[in-house]
Amino acid sequence: MTAPSGDDLRHLILHFTKAAAWKAGKLPIYVRGEGCYLWDDAGRRYFDGLAGLFVVQIGHGRSDLAAAAAKQMEQLAYTPAWSAAHPPAIEAAKLVTSLAPGDLDTVFFVTSGSEAVESAIKLARQYHAARGNPAKTKVISRDLSYHGTTMGALSATGLTAITEPFEPLLPGFRKVPNTLGATDGVAAASVFEEAILEEGPDTVGLVMAEPVQNSGGVLVPPPGYWPELRRICDEHDVLLLADEVINAFGRVGPWFGSELVGGDPDLVSFAKGATSGYAPVGGLIVRRSVADTLLEGGVGTFTHGATWGGHPVSMAVTIANLTAMRDEKVVENVHANEGHFAEGLAGLAAAHDVVSEVRGAGYFYAVELCVSRSRGEHLDEETTARLIDDELPALIQDAGLLIRGDSRGRAKLTLSPPLIATKDELDELLAGVDRVLAGVPAALAG
Ligand SMILES: Cc1ncc(COP(=O)(O)O)c(C=O)c1O
């Protein structure tokens, strides 16, 4: 493929990206990847400290995953996963559910995280209808949460900057506070019960939360939070969805984030890490008893589907990726090095007065920024926007990194390296973050 010219860029609309930066040629164009690294069109190497977008667990450039895709394309590129099945979908379902905790034992495949969440919203409606409770349609999720861009998933999203342009959203979606700053898990979860009681338990069908919430700054809930969510949902006959689009497949340590937080959800949405980005896959894992109720009661069908759901090539890649992650002990690599990563980040926080807090788990962290920790000075909204939009991108690029500056909630850097990163590679990422943080005071002053 030839390198794109300035004129070629006119034809492409980037997702969630200010057109001015793209048109000014300020954004990188990546052309190659290997392991933890990406190369841009000028041949410059970057450390992919975001794993693409919380995606590339196994690292870039794996020829075995490419070979699995090619083999499936040659044998059977496409047949749908409705009214018939095919071996890759059957095997992928077996593999995903074998890794999932408890009786999360059936899976509905789609092609993105948004579709997985959308599927949960629709499945909850049909589940309650099958049990004679068709009025249980409302959904409760959390402030500053991101659950996707399709209208249902967007309506569950708690980020006004991306929901407001699309109002009116769907009715029956309510937000409660997230766990930022919470220390008592049971007390923090009680906001869900209050909301259910206020809305009327007969009208609420689904509670939705990430085990570790990304937006808002990698919020690890206090102990007791998820067991209390389970109690509340049982008490009021509400399905509990763990949105693990980011958390699943080792990102926060175990295979699933629910294991980290003591979660016992009825539904788990996933996407991203399932294929490490080598093909688009999303899915909804469904507790066996919930699937049985849906498929054996009511109309006996989950009345939902899509042409690409369970695509044979994506399924073959899912199998190849998860098998390689299991056999190469990628999750064990995270366990072996997560302490080192956490210590390194704590060291950076101690060294830089512009860091107010570091939060996270596994290979998933937020470095929250402020004007001065020692003087207790936070960033105002205007400075946050200037820092994140205008100053940090250049600092990050100069440091040879791909990490995210995030202005949703408080200003922060989000780190999410490939799960194959070794101690030395994590040190390289930490050294890059050190350089970025060293540049923040001047950026704030400028
Ligand atoms: C928690 C969560 N849910 C859902 C989504 C939507 O996934 P997708 O972008 O694949 O539609 C995302 C995307 O980042 C996410 O982080």
The ligand as a Gaussian input file, in Angstrom:
#p B3LYP/6-31G(d) Opt

LIG

0 1
 C      -16.771000      -0.715000      29.051000
 C      -17.060000      -0.551000      27.604000
 N      -18.247000      -0.965000      27.117000
 C      -18.537000      -0.865000      25.815000
 C      -17.646000      -0.310000      24.928000
 C      -18.006000      -0.198000      23.481000
 O      -17.212000      -1.039000      22.726000
 P      -17.010000      -0.816000      21.130000
 O      -16.162000       0.407000      20.984000
 O      -16.336000      -2.074000      20.689000
 O      -18.371000      -0.670000      20.555000
 C      -16.407000       0.126000      25.375000
 C      -15.424000       0.696000      24.446000
 O      -14.358000       1.144000      24.804000
 C      -16.106000       0.014000      26.754000
 O      -14.939000       0.452000      27.245000

